C-alpha cells in the first residue's frame, strides 16, 4: 500500500510537509503543494482510505461548496442543506468560491484533509476537473450541472421559468425585450437564455444579439450591462428587461434609477430569483421565484440517501413560480414627434 512517506519521498519533502499539503493546503506554499499533489496522483495515494476507516467509527460530516454566499439565494440553499444535515446528526463544512475555479479547487483540497462522507457543490465551470481531487466521494451537484457523466443533480426548470417571464413581457406588448444574462459557461445561464430565445420565437419576435448583454452573475456587471442597454438610441433601446439572477437584478434597478427611468412607466423589468428586497421595494419586482431552501434540503436528503445505499434519481428538477408584482406593465405607445405640430 502506498504510504504518506512514499509521497513525501517522491515530492522531495518531509512527511510532515506532505501531510500538511494534503490536509491543510493553505499552510503550504503553492509550488510545494502542487508537487505533493502530483506525487500523490502519480503513486495513486488515496486519503479516502483513511476516510473509510473514520466512517466506520462514525465520522459524520458533509462538504458544502457554494459560489456566492452573499447572494440570498445561496444563503437559503446553504440553510436548507444545514438544517437537514443537522437533523440527521451531520456537521456541514461550508466553503464559498466567489465563482472562481481556483478557489473551488482550494476548497476541495482542504475538504480532502477533513474527509467528509459526501459533498454538495454548486459548480463552477471547472468543477468537472477539480472533482478529480476527491475520487470516489459521493457528490450531489446543486442548482447547476457541471456536465460530468453520471452526475447526480438537483436543480430547477430554468428554461420554463425564463420562458414564462419573457412571454409575460411579450403579452404586455413589449417588442424590444433585452436580457442581462449570466456566464454562458454555467448551465443555469444557458438554460435561462434558451428560455428567453424560445419565448421570443413563440411570440413572433426576432432574437437580437445586441439586446443580450452579459452580467456575469454580479451586481456591478449587471449594472454595467443595464447601462449599456438603456443608453442605446431610443429606436433600439429595450422597453423591457429580463434579468438572469438576483444580483444582476439589483444592478439593473440601480442603473435604471441613475438614468432617471421609472419602473414600470419607462421600463418594465422581471428578475430571476425572489428576495426580501424585491418584495419590499417600490415598485415591488416581478420575479421568477426558485424554491431555494427546498433545493438545498432536497440535495442534502438525496446525498444522505445515496450514502445509505438507496437508489436515487440521477436528476431532479423543481418547479419555479412566476410572481407578478408591479415592475412590469403594458407598453405605452410613444407619441409621434409630429403629433403636436398639426
Order of alpha helices (4+ residues) and beta strands (2+ residues): alpha-alpha-alpha-alpha-beta-alpha-beta-alpha-beta-alpha-beta-beta-alpha-beta-alpha-beta-alpha-beta-alpha-beta-alpha-beta-alpha-beta-beta
